């Protein structure tokens, strides 16, 4: 049941009977009535004037009177020039609430066996450092986009590609060999990803010292400072050794590979802890150490088919000048692959594993050009979904004091961030005195739910395409557009419903149509009913922020209602039951919406 659809169909009939003309539903322009006018829905009559051959006001009156006389939808109306403001009958709002109440997962669509299969890639960490704030935004966006896709009736595969090879990995390995003295996660008491990240920072520290020393020597020999620094970066012994280690890895040197496997396992164990704490997971994980070989094969295949070409130095390129782009390197002169080659190989493996209908890459906006090229190359290589792949391009997240740099050890570590958010939530709740009747374990569990809810909501409520500044203190506020504000309202409703149950109040499965309801209650029903359209639009636009801000607006409206109307103390049984059912469905919609953001809802706070 959808009031707008019913109204549109009735207007189509009205135009036919009034003016003997057939129109389609697309020709009917209905919008929500502006807040400064009385009404629920407004028909814009201007597009119908050629048919009615009347003034806008007269056309509006014709249609309004027809609707009042021939349907049970419209109670009354008012006309402002070419805008017909319609007040929907109270009984229709009650009927709509009954309809919503009967659907446990209102607004969502269950995927059938033949539903489109959408693969969503997110996270994509490097195994030389722990996850940081940027990864947190990526993981939360990817998880939410997947949940929204599922809510729109798609089958979804959540996937991760781990960047586990390359010079950056060798830097951590070499630093551990030189400075680690056999240190392990067990002996150090550190998570594996933190331990390896420390050695990535250590490499950079020693490497910079070597660059400075060599550059000073070369400058003293009369070489220009800029040239001296460029040479120093290449000649620094640490970088030379790191490149030698990479060549050995490429050649399958068993000693290097054994160290690589051991250190990667430390990192994976650390990642798993962080993913679990964030509440995200994957259906399939791919590794670049596997996919780059597949990519090389696919590039060689494209070379044989004349899709790519080899230059005199042996490197392989794709000429995309015909697409208005440039030439793209796919294999270096020494035969080693680049990121593009790896992505082609990953696509090949994924297409072998799953009959993908759509592929969504959740990757920052600095990679926009990369995915533009990848789409063209995959299409040329025969992947049916290549041309229509989606790069979910999102902006960077920064702190109030600026950008982060992992080489210099100035990143905001994901684990520290999660722990800090939980501690902040606990302090805020303790200071507010809202948890005095809870056990210590319950206090800590609610602090976890609220702290993570604050983090997730703050990162997801912003349009993903925009750069953003994450402020932990703002995110934990129990007022305003925050996760805790929404969670607190949900917990408030759950408390009301528990009290009603304890008092023996049994809610009817269906409310009577003649129950008297207020304008505010009609507005809330209208807002709840909009959820289906919001979910659909969020799926089309890949927009977690649309779900987040919808939930906030619904909760804000409900709180106004809560402060204006009696619920448990209402003496009229029908009114009380209506308000309890209304409250129950607000909580239901908020829970469903927040679940799409990966946010848990506490039963009490």
KEDREN-372266 format. One record per residue (C-alpha): x, y, z. Coordinates in steps of 0.02 Angstrom, whole numbers, plus 32768, in hexadecimal, padded with zeros to 4 digits. Each point is the difference from the previous one (the first is absolute). Example, Ala and Ser with C-alpha at 12.3 -4.5 7.8 and 13.67 -1.06 7.14 Angstrom:
% KEDREN-372266
+------+------+------+
|   xx |   yy |   zz |
+------+------+------+
| 8267 | 7F1F | 8186 |
| 8045 | 80AC | 7FDF |
+------+------+------+
END
This chain:
% KEDREN-372266
+------+------+------+
|   xx |   yy |   zz |
+------+------+------+
| 8000 | 8000 | 8000 |
| 8044 | 80AA | 7FCD |
| 7F94 | 809B | 8013 |
| 805C | 805E | 7F76 |
| 7FE6 | 7F70 | 7F87 |
| 7F47 | 7FF4 | 802E |
| 7FED | 80BB | 7FED |
| 8059 | 8002 | 7F58 |
| 7F90 | 7F75 | 7FBD |
| 7F66 | 805F | 803C |
| 803A | 80A1 | 7FAB |
| 8019 | 7FA1 | 7F5D |
| 7F4A | 7FC7 | 800E |
| 7FC6 | 80AF | 802D |
| 8051 | 804D | 7F66 |
| 7FB1 | 7F79 | 7F93 |
| 7F52 | 8020 | 8045 |
| 800D | 80BC | 800E |
| 8056 | 8026 | 7F5B |
| 7FEB | 7F5F | 7F9B |
| 80BD | 7FF0 | 7FED |
| 8074 | 7F6F | 8029 |
| 80A1 | 802C | 805D |
| 8089 | 7F94 | 804B |
| 8035 | 7FFF | 80B5 |
| 80A4 | 8052 | 7FC9 |
| 7F9C | 809A | 7FCE |
| 7FBF | 8015 | 80B1 |
| 8074 | 806E | 8067 |
| 7FE9 | 7FE3 | 80BA |
| 8073 | 8041 | 8088 |
| 7FFB | 8014 | 80BC |
| 7FA2 | 809B | 8036 |
| 8071 | 808D | 8038 |
| 8006 | 8014 | 80BE |
| 7FB8 | 80AF | 7FF7 |
| 7F5E | 7FC1 | 7FAF |
| 7F7A | 7F8C | 8043 |
| 8002 | 7F56 | 7FAB |
| 805A | 7F5C | 7FED |
| 801A | 7FF2 | 7F44 |
| 7FF9 | 8082 | 7F77 |
| 7FCC | 7FE9 | 7F4A |
| 8056 | 8078 | 7F89 |
| 7F76 | 802B | 7F84 |
| 8065 | 8062 | 7F7F |
| 8029 | 7F65 | 7F94 |
| 7F45 | 7FDC | 7FF3 |
| 7FC5 | 80AB | 7FC3 |
| 8010 | 7FD3 | 7F47 |
| 7F88 | 7F71 | 8021 |
| 7F84 | 805C | 8071 |
| 8008 | 80A3 | 7F9C |
| 7FDB | 8058 | 80A5 |
| 805C | 806E | 807B |
| 8073 | 7FA8 | 807E |
| 7F8A | 8025 | 8092 |
| 7F67 | 7FBE | 7FA2 |
| 805C | 7F63 | 7FC7 |
| 8036 | 7FE0 | 80B3 |
| 7F4F | 8015 | 8042 |
| 7FB8 | 7F8A | 7F7B |
| 807A | 7F76 | 802F |
| 7FF2 | 801D | 80BC |
| 7F42 | 7FF7 | 8000 |
| 8006 | 7F62 | 7F97 |
| 807A | 7FAF | 807B |
| 7F95 | 8030 | 8098 |
| 7F61 | 7FBC | 7FAF |
| 8047 | 7F63 | 7FAE |
| 8089 | 7FC0 | 8074 |
| 801E | 7FE7 | 80B9 |
| 80AF | 804C | 7FF0 |
| 7FE3 | 80BB | 800E |
| 7FAE | 8052 | 8096 |
| 800D | 80B6 | 7FCB |
| 8070 | 8073 | 7F9B |
| 803E | 80B0 | 7FDD |
| 8041 | 8050 | 7F61 |
| 8091 | 8079 | 7FEC |
| 800C | 8033 | 7F49 |
| 803B | 7F65 | 7FA1 |
| 8018 | 7F98 | 809C |
| 7F75 | 7F91 | 8042 |
| 8026 | 7FD7 | 80B7 |
| 7FA7 | 7F60 | 8033 |
| 7FD9 | 7FCB | 80B3 |
| 7FF9 | 7F43 | 8006 |
| 7F72 | 7FAF | 8064 |
| 8035 | 7FCD | 80B2 |
| 7FBC | 7F50 | 7FE3 |
| 807B | 7FEB | 7F70 |
| 8092 | 8028 | 8072 |
| 7FC4 | 7F7F | 807D |
| 7FEB | 7F82 | 7F73 |
| 80B1 | 8027 | 7FC6 |
| 8046 | 7FE8 | 80B1 |
| 7FA5 | 7F58 | 800A |
| 8051 | 7FD1 | 7F5B |
| 80AE | 802F | 803F |
| 7FE3 | 7FAD | 80A9 |
| 7FDB | 7F5A | 7FAA |
| 80AC | 7FFD | 7FAB |
| 8093 | 7FD7 | 8073 |
| 807E | 803A | 7F7D |
| 7F9D | 808F | 7FB4 |
| 805F | 805F | 7F79 |
| 8072 | 7F70 | 7FCF |
| 7FF7 | 7F7D | 7F77 |
| 8037 | 7F4C | 8018 |
| 8075 | 7FBF | 7F79 |
| 7FC4 | 7F6E | 7F97 |
| 8070 | 7F79 | 7FB6 |
| 8001 | 805B | 7F59 |
| 8020 | 80AD | 804A |
| 8095 | 8062 | 7FBA |
| 80A7 | 7FD2 | 804D |
| 8060 | 809A | 803A |
| 80B4 | 7FEF | 8039 |
| 8040 | 808B | 8071 |
| 80B9 | 8016 | 8022 |
| 8039 | 8062 | 8097 |
| 808D | 800D | 807F |
| 8096 | 7FD7 | 7F8D |
| 8085 | 800E | 8088 |
| 80BD | 7FF4 | 7FEE |
| 8057 | 7F7D | 806B |
| 8087 | 807B | 8037 |
| 7F98 | 8063 | 807D |
| 7F63 | 7FF8 | 806C |
| 7F58 | 8044 | 7FCA |
| 7FE8 | 80BA | 801E |
| 7F74 | 8081 | 7FFF |
| 7FFA | 8003 | 7F41 |
| 7FE9 | 7F42 | 7FFF |
| 7F76 | 8013 | 8081 |
| 7F9C | 8072 | 7F8D |
| 8020 | 7F8B | 7F6E |
| 7FC7 | 7F65 | 805F |
| 7F65 | 8054 | 8046 |
| 7FCF | 8044 | 7F55 |
| 801C | 7F57 | 7FAD |
| 7F9D | 7FA1 | 8084 |
| 7F71 | 807D | 7FF8 |
| 7FF9 | 8002 | 7F41 |
| 7FF6 | 7F41 | 8007 |
| 7F72 | 8003 | 807F |
| 7FA0 | 8082 | 7F9C |
| 8016 | 7F97 | 7F62 |
| 7FBA | 7F69 | 805D |
| 7F6D | 8067 | 803E |
| 7FD9 | 8028 | 7F4A |
| 7FEF | 7F48 | 7FD3 |
| 80AF | 7FDB | 7FBE |
| 806B | 7F6B | 8027 |
| 80A4 | 8045 | 8042 |
| 80B3 | 7FC0 | 800F |
| 806E | 8067 | 8072 |
| 80B5 | 7FF3 | 7FCC |
| 80AC | 8041 | 8031 |
| 80A3 | 800B | 7F9D |
| 8099 | 7FFD | 8070 |
| 809A | 805B | 7FC0 |
| 807D | 7F80 | 803F |
| 8091 | 8018 | 7F86 |
| 806E | 808C | 7FC0 |
| 808B | 8072 | 803A |
| 7F9E | 8043 | 8096 |
| 7FF1 | 7F4F | 8046 |
| 80BA | 7FE3 | 7FE6 |
| 8027 | 809F | 8061 |
| 7FAD | 7FBA | 809D |
| 8051 | 7F56 | 7FE6 |
| 80AE | 8049 | 7FEB |
| 7FED | 8073 | 8097 |
| 7FCA | 7F6D | 806B |
| 8096 | 7F9B | 7FC6 |
| 8078 | 808E | 8029 |
| 7FB6 | 804A | 809E |
| 7F84 | 7F7F | 8043 |
| 8070 | 7F87 | 8062 |
| 7F7E | 7F78 | 7FE2 |
| 7F71 | 8063 | 804E |
| 7F52 | 7FB2 | 7FEC |
| 7F4F | 8031 | 8032 |
| 800E | 7F88 | 8093 |
| 80A7 | 8043 | 8041 |
| 7FCF | 80B6 | 7FE5 |
| 7F4D | 7FF6 | 803C |
| 7FCA | 805F | 7F64 |
| 7F7E | 7FD4 | 7F7C |
| 8057 | 7FBC | 7F66 |
| 7FCA | 808E | 7F8E |
| 803F | 8080 | 807F |
| 80A7 | 7FA8 | 800E |
| 801B | 7FFE | 7F43 |
| 7FC7 | 80B5 | 7FF3 |
| 8086 | 8031 | 807D |
| 8085 | 7FB6 | 7F8D |
| 7FB8 | 805B | 7F69 |
| 8017 | 80A2 | 8061 |
| 80AF | 7FC7 | 8036 |
| 8031 | 7FE2 | 7F4B |
| 7FCB | 80AF | 7FD1 |
| 805F | 804C | 8092 |
| 80A4 | 7FAA | 7FD4 |
| 7FE5 | 801A | 7F46 |
| 7FEB | 80BC | 8019 |
| 80A0 | 8005 | 8066 |
| 805E | 7FA8 | 7F74 |
| 7FB8 | 8077 | 7F7D |
| 8039 | 8096 | 8066 |
| 80B0 | 7FBA | 8017 |
| 8017 | 7FD3 | 7F47 |
| 7FB2 | 80A3 | 7FC1 |
| 8074 | 8067 | 806E |
| 8097 | 7FA0 | 7FBE |
| 7FCB | 8015 | 7F4B |
| 7FDD | 80BA | 801A |
| 80AC | 8014 | 804A |
| 8044 | 7FB1 | 7F61 |
| 7FB1 | 808D | 7F9C |
| 7F5E | 7FAC | 7FC9 |
| 7F64 | 806E | 8001 |
| 7F93 | 7FE2 | 809C |
| 7F66 | 7FC4 | 7F9E |
| 8065 | 7F83 | 7F99 |
| 805E | 7FCB | 809D |
| 7F5E | 7FD8 | 805C |
| 7FB9 | 7FA1 | 7F6A |
| 809E | 7F96 | 7FF3 |
| 8004 | 7FE5 | 80BD |
| 7F4F | 7FB9 | 7FFE |
| 8035 | 7F7E | 7F7F |
| 80AB | 7FDA | 8048 |
| 7FD1 | 7FF2 | 80B8 |
| 8034 | 7F50 | 8035 |
| 7F59 | 7FDA | 8054 |
| 7F9E | 8024 | 7F61 |
| 807C | 7F9D | 7F96 |
| 7FEC | 7F6B | 8075 |
| 7F42 | 8011 | 8000 |
| 7FFD | 7FF8 | 7F42 |
| 8074 | 7F69 | 8004 |
| 7F89 | 7FAC | 807A |
| 7F6E | 8024 | 7F8C |
| 805C | 7FAF | 7F6E |
| 8024 | 7F68 | 806C |
| 7F48 | 7FF8 | 8030 |
| 7FCD | 8009 | 7F48 |
| 807B | 7F73 | 7FDB |
| 7FB4 | 7F94 | 8089 |
| 8096 | 8002 | 8075 |
| 7FCA | 7F8B | 808D |
| 8055 | 805E | 808E |
| 7FAE | 80A5 | 7FCE |
| 7F59 | 7FAC | 7FE1 |
| 8004 | 7FAA | 80AB |
| 801F | 80A5 | 8058 |
| 7F77 | 8052 | 7F97 |
| 7F82 | 7F78 | 802F |
| 802C | 8009 | 80B9 |
| 7FF1 | 80BD | 800B |
| 7F61 | 8005 | 7F98 |
| 7FAE | 7F82 | 8075 |
| 8026 | 8074 | 8092 |
| 7FAB | 808D | 7FA3 |
| 7F67 | 7F99 | 7FCE |
| 7FE1 | 7FCF | 80B5 |
| 8007 | 80B8 | 802F |
| 7F8C | 8032 | 7F72 |
| 7F81 | 7F7D | 8034 |
| 7FF6 | 8049 | 80AF |
| 7FE1 | 80AE | 7FBB |
| 7F7D | 7FC5 | 7F83 |
| 7FA6 | 7FA3 | 808B |
| 8002 | 809B | 806F |
| 7FBB | 8069 | 7F70 |
| 7F7A | 7F7F | 7FDC |
| 8030 | 7FE4 | 7F49 |
| 802B | 7F61 | 7FA3 |
| 801A | 7FB9 | 7F52 |
| 7FBC | 7F6F | 7F9D |
| 80A1 | 7FED | 7F9B |
| 80B1 | 8044 | 8013 |
| 8077 | 800D | 7F6D |
| 80BC | 801E | 800A |
| 8068 | 8063 | 7F86 |
| 808A | 7F7D | 800E |
| 7F87 | 7F8E | 7FA2 |
| 7FA8 | 807B | 7F90 |
| 8099 | 8055 | 7FB4 |
| 8030 | 7F5D | 7FA9 |
| 7F50 | 7FF0 | 7FB9 |
| 8008 | 80B4 | 7FC8 |
| 80A4 | 7FE3 | 7FA6 |
| 7FB2 | 7F6E | 7FA2 |
| 7F69 | 8068 | 7FD0 |
| 806F | 808E | 7FC1 |
| 8066 | 7F84 | 7F98 |
| 7F5C | 7FBF | 7FBA |
| 7FCD | 80B3 | 7FD3 |
| 80AA | 8017 | 7FAF |
| 7FE5 | 7F69 | 7F90 |
| 7F55 | 8041 | 7FCD |
| 8046 | 80AB | 7FD3 |
| 7FA3 | 8058 | 808D |
| 80A6 | 8037 | 804D |
| 80AC | 8020 | 7FB6 |
| 80B5 | 7FE4 | 8034 |
| 8080 | 808C | 7FF5 |
| 80B7 | 7FED | 7FCF |
| 8038 | 7FF3 | 80B6 |
| 7F8B | 7F6A | 801A |
| 7F7B | 805C | 8065 |
| 7F48 | 7FE2 | 7FD6 |
| 7F85 | 8090 | 7FEC |
| 7F49 | 8022 | 7FDA |
| 7FE0 | 808E | 7F86 |
| 7F65 | 805C | 803F |
| 8015 | 809E | 7F98 |
| 7F67 | 7FCA | 7F9B |
| 7F9B | 800E | 80A3 |
| 8045 | 80AD | 8021 |
| 807D | 7FC2 | 8080 |
| 80BA | 7FD7 | 7FF4 |
| 806C | 7F64 | 7FF6 |
| 7FFE | 7F91 | 8099 |
| 8091 | 7F93 | 803A |
| 7FCC | 7F4C | 8027 |
| 80A7 | 7FA3 | 800C |
| 80A8 | 8050 | 8022 |
| 8097 | 7FDF | 7F92 |
| 803E | 7F7D | 807F |
| 7F58 | 7FA6 | 7FF5 |
| 7FC1 | 8035 | 80AD |
| 7F4C | 8036 | 8012 |
| 7FB0 | 80A2 | 8039 |
| 7F60 | 801D | 8064 |
| 7F97 | 8002 | 7F62 |
| 8041 | 7F53 | 7FD1 |
| 7FD5 | 7FBF | 80AD |
| 7F4F | 8046 | 7FF4 |
| 7FE9 | 7FA9 | 7F58 |
| 8039 | 7F5D | 804D |
| 7F8D | 8016 | 8096 |
| 7F6F | 801F | 7F89 |
| 8028 | 7F60 | 7FA3 |
| 8000 | 7F97 | 80A0 |
| 7F60 | 8051 | 803E |
| 7FA6 | 7FE1 | 7F5D |
| 8037 | 7F4A | 8008 |
| 7FBF | 7FF1 | 80B3 |
| 7F5A | 805D | 7FEE |
| 7F84 | 802B | 7F75 |
| 800F | 80BA | 8025 |
| 7F7B | 8076 | 7FBC |
| 804B | 809D | 804B |
| 80A7 | 8028 | 8050 |
| 8012 | 808E | 807D |
| 80AB | 803C | 8038 |
| 8002 | 8066 | 80A1 |
| 80A0 | 8063 | 7FE9 |
| 8032 | 80B4 | 8025 |
| 7FEC | 808A | 7F80 |
| 80BB | 800C | 7FE0 |
| 7FE9 | 7F63 | 7F96 |
| 7F77 | 8046 | 7F8E |
| 806E | 7FF9 | 7F64 |
| 803C | 7F50 | 8029 |
| 7F4F | 7FBB | 8000 |
| 7FD1 | 8060 | 7F64 |
| 808F | 7FA6 | 7FA8 |
| 7FDB | 7F58 | 8053 |
| 7F4C | 8005 | 7FC3 |
| 8039 | 8018 | 7F4C |
| 8085 | 7F78 | 800A |
| 7F8A | 7F80 | 804E |
| 7F81 | 8024 | 7F78 |
| 8084 | 7FE9 | 7F7A |
| 8034 | 7F5B | 8050 |
| 7F4D | 7FBF | 7FF9 |
| 7FBE | 8011 | 80B2 |
| 7F46 | 801F | 7FEB |
| 7FF4 | 806F | 809A |
| 80A0 | 8060 | 7FDD |
| 7FB2 | 8091 | 7FA3 |
| 7F81 | 801C | 808B |
| 806F | 7FE5 | 8096 |
| 7FDE | 807C | 808C |
| 808C | 805E | 8055 |
| 7FB2 | 8037 | 80A4 |
| 8073 | 8095 | 800F |
| 8008 | 804F | 80AC |
| 805C | 8093 | 804B |
| 808B | 7FFD | 807F |
| 7FE4 | 8008 | 80BB |
| 806F | 806F | 806A |
| 800E | 8033 | 80B4 |
| 7FEC | 80B3 | 803F |
| 80BF | 800E | 8002 |
| 801B | 7FC8 | 7F4B |
| 8031 | 7F6E | 7F91 |
| 8050 | 7F5B | 8032 |
| 80A1 | 7FB1 | 7FBF |
| 8020 | 7F48 | 8022 |
| 80B9 | 8008 | 7FD2 |
| 801D | 807C | 808C |
| 7F96 | 7FA3 | 807E |
| 7F82 | 808F | 800E |
| 7F65 | 7F9D | 7FCF |
| 7F69 | 7FED | 8070 |
| 8003 | 7F47 | 8024 |
| 7F58 | 7FA9 | 7FEC |
| 8013 | 7F9A | 809F |
| 802D | 809A | 8067 |
| 7F6D | 805D | 7FB2 |
| 7F84 | 7F75 | 802A |
| 8041 | 7FF1 | 80B2 |
| 7FFD | 80BD | 8017 |
| 7F4D | 800E | 7FC2 |
| 7FC5 | 7F7A | 807A |
| 805B | 8056 | 808F |
| 7FB4 | 80A8 | 7FD0 |
| 7F52 | 7FB3 | 7FFA |
| 8019 | 7FB4 | 80AB |
| 803A | 80A6 | 804B |
| 7F6D | 805D | 7FB3 |
| 7F82 | 7F81 | 8042 |
| 8050 | 7FFD | 80AD |
| 7FFD | 80BE | 800B |
| 7F4A | 8006 | 7FC9 |
| 7FD2 | 7F7E | 8084 |
| 7F98 | 7F9E | 7F82 |
| 804A | 7F56 | 802C |
| 7FFA | 7FFB | 80BF |
| 7F8A | 7F6A | 8004 |
| 806B | 7F95 | 7F8C |
| 8081 | 7F7B | 8026 |
| 80B5 | 8024 | 7FD2 |
| 7FFA | 7F87 | 7F6D |
| 7F60 | 8051 | 7FBE |
| 804B | 80AE | 8013 |
| 8097 | 7FCC | 7F9A |
| 7F99 | 7FA9 | 7F7A |
| 7F90 | 8098 | 7FE9 |
| 809A | 806F | 7FFB |
| 8042 | 7F91 | 7F73 |
| 7F5C | 800C | 7F9F |
| 7FF2 | 80BD | 801A |
| 80B8 | 8025 | 7FDE |
| 8002 | 7F9D | 7F5E |
| 7F55 | 8045 | 7FD1 |
| 8045 | 80B0 | 8015 |
| 8098 | 7FDA | 7F95 |
| 7FA0 | 7FAA | 7F75 |
| 7F73 | 807E | 7FF7 |
| 8075 | 8096 | 7FFC |
| 8064 | 7FB5 | 7F70 |
| 7F67 | 7FC7 | 7F9E |
| 7F8A | 8094 | 8013 |
| 806E | 806B | 7F8F |
| 7FED | 7FF1 | 7F43 |
| 8088 | 7F81 | 7FD7 |
| 8040 | 8066 | 7F6D |
| 8035 | 808D | 8073 |
| 809F | 8010 | 8065 |
| 7FD7 | 8008 | 80B8 |
| 804B | 8028 | 80A9 |
| 7FDF | 7F7F | 8088 |
| 7FEB | 804C | 80AD |
| 7FEE | 7F79 | 8087 |
| 7FB9 | 8078 | 8081 |
| 7F75 | 803C | 7F8C |
| 7FD3 | 7F4F | 7FCD |
| 7FDA | 7FC4 | 80B1 |
| 7F82 | 808C | 8026 |
| 7F56 | 7FC1 | 803B |
| 7FAA | 8092 | 7FAA |
| 7FFB | 8031 | 7F49 |
| 8025 | 7F9B | 7F64 |
| 8065 | 7F76 | 8054 |
| 7FF8 | 7F44 | 8015 |
| 7FE8 | 8008 | 80BE |
| 7F6A | 8075 | 7FEB |
| 7FAB | 7F81 | 7F8E |
| 8032 | 7F6E | 8070 |
| 7FBC | 805A | 8099 |
| 7F59 | 801F | 7FAD |
| 7FF6 | 7F49 | 7FCC |
| 8027 | 7FCA | 80B4 |
| 7F7A | 8079 | 803E |
| 7F7D | 7FAF | 7F8F |
| 8034 | 7F52 | 8036 |
| 7FEC | 8037 | 80B5 |
| 7F50 | 8041 | 7FDD |
| 7FD0 | 7F5B | 7FAD |
| 8046 | 7F9B | 8093 |
| 7F9D | 8068 | 807B |
| 7F63 | 7FE7 | 7F98 |
| 801C | 7F44 | 8000 |
| 8022 | 7FFE | 80BC |
| 7F5C | 805E | 8019 |
| 7FA2 | 7F7A | 7F9F |
| 7FDC | 806E | 7F69 |
| 7FE7 | 7F8D | 7F6B |
| 8015 | 8054 | 7F58 |
| 7F81 | 7FD6 | 7F77 |
| 8040 | 7FB3 | 7F5E |
| 7F97 | 8081 | 7FA4 |
| 7FCD | 80AE | 8037 |
| 7F4B | 803B | 7FE8 |
| 7FED | 8076 | 7F6B |
| 7F9A | 807F | 8064 |
| 8083 | 8023 | 8085 |
| 801A | 80BB | 8015 |
| 80B1 | 8036 | 7FD1 |
| 805C | 80A6 | 7FFC |
| 8059 | 8059 | 7F73 |
| 80A8 | 7FD7 | 8052 |
| 7FD4 | 7F48 | 8002 |
| 7FCF | 8007 | 7F48 |
| 80A9 | 8051 | 7FDA |
| 805D | 7F75 | 8058 |
| 7F9F | 7F7A | 7FA0 |
| 8028 | 805C | 7F5E |
| 80B7 | 8005 | 8032 |
| 8003 | 7F46 | 802A |
| 7FAD | 7FD8 | 7F59 |
| 8089 | 8060 | 7FA5 |
| 8080 | 7F7E | 803A |
| 7FE3 | 7F8F | 7F69 |
| 8029 | 808E | 7F88 |
| 8098 | 8033 | 8066 |
| 8045 | 7F4F | 7FFD |
| 7FE3 | 7FF5 | 7F45 |
| 8055 | 80A6 | 7FDF |
| 8091 | 7FD5 | 8073 |
| 8019 | 7F60 | 7F9C |
| 8000 | 805B | 7F5A |
| 8075 | 8089 | 803D |
| 806E | 7F93 | 8071 |
| 7FD9 | 8078 | 808E |
| 800D | 7FC9 | 80B6 |
| 7FEF | 80B7 | 8031 |
| 7F4D | 8000 | 7FBD |
| 7FD2 | 7F74 | 807A |
| 805D | 8054 | 8090 |
| 7FAD | 80A9 | 7FEB |
| 7F54 | 7FB2 | 7FE4 |
| 8010 | 7FA6 | 80A8 |
| 8033 | 80A2 | 8055 |
| 7F6C | 8061 | 7FB8 |
| 7F86 | 7F77 | 8032 |
| 8044 | 7FF9 | 80B1 |
| 7FFB | 80BE | 800D |
| 7F49 | 8000 | 7FCE |
| 7FD9 | 7F74 | 807A |
| 8051 | 805E | 8090 |
| 7F91 | 8096 | 7FDC |
| 7F69 | 7F8C | 8006 |
| 803F | 7FAF | 80A1 |
| 800B | 80A7 | 8059 |
| 7F56 | 803C | 7FC2 |
| 7F93 | 7F66 | 801A |
| 7FD9 | 7F84 | 808A |
| 8020 | 7F4C | 7FD4 |
| 7FF4 | 7F8A | 8097 |
| 7F96 | 807D | 8061 |
| 7F82 | 801A | 7F73 |
| 7F56 | 7FCC | 8044 |
| 7FAF | 7FDE | 7F56 |
| 802F | 7F4B | 7FDC |
| 7FFA | 8011 | 7F42 |
| 806D | 809C | 8002 |
| 807B | 7FAF | 8079 |
| 800C | 7F64 | 7F95 |
| 8017 | 8069 | 7F64 |
| 8090 | 8060 | 804F |
| 8051 | 7F60 | 803E |
| 7FF4 | 7FB2 | 7F53 |
| 8041 | 80A1 | 7FB3 |
| 8093 | 7FFF | 807A |
| 8022 | 7F49 | 7FDE |
| 800A | 801F | 7F46 |
| 8071 | 8097 | 8012 |
| 8077 | 7F90 | 8062 |
| 7FF1 | 7F77 | 7F7D |
| 802B | 8074 | 7F70 |
| 8090 | 8050 | 805F |
| 8046 | 7F54 | 802B |
| 7FF5 | 7FC6 | 7F4A |
| 804F | 80A1 | 7FC2 |
| 808D | 8000 | 807F |
| 8024 | 7F49 | 7FDC |
| 8024 | 8035 | 7F4C |
| 8087 | 8071 | 804B |
| 8045 | 7F72 | 806A |
| 7FC5 | 8055 | 80A0 |
| 7FBD | 7F9A | 8092 |
| 7F6B | 8042 | 8063 |
| 7FFF | 7FEE | 80BF |
| 7F63 | 7FC7 | 8058 |
| 8024 | 807F | 8088 |
| 807B | 808C | 8024 |
+------+------+------+
END
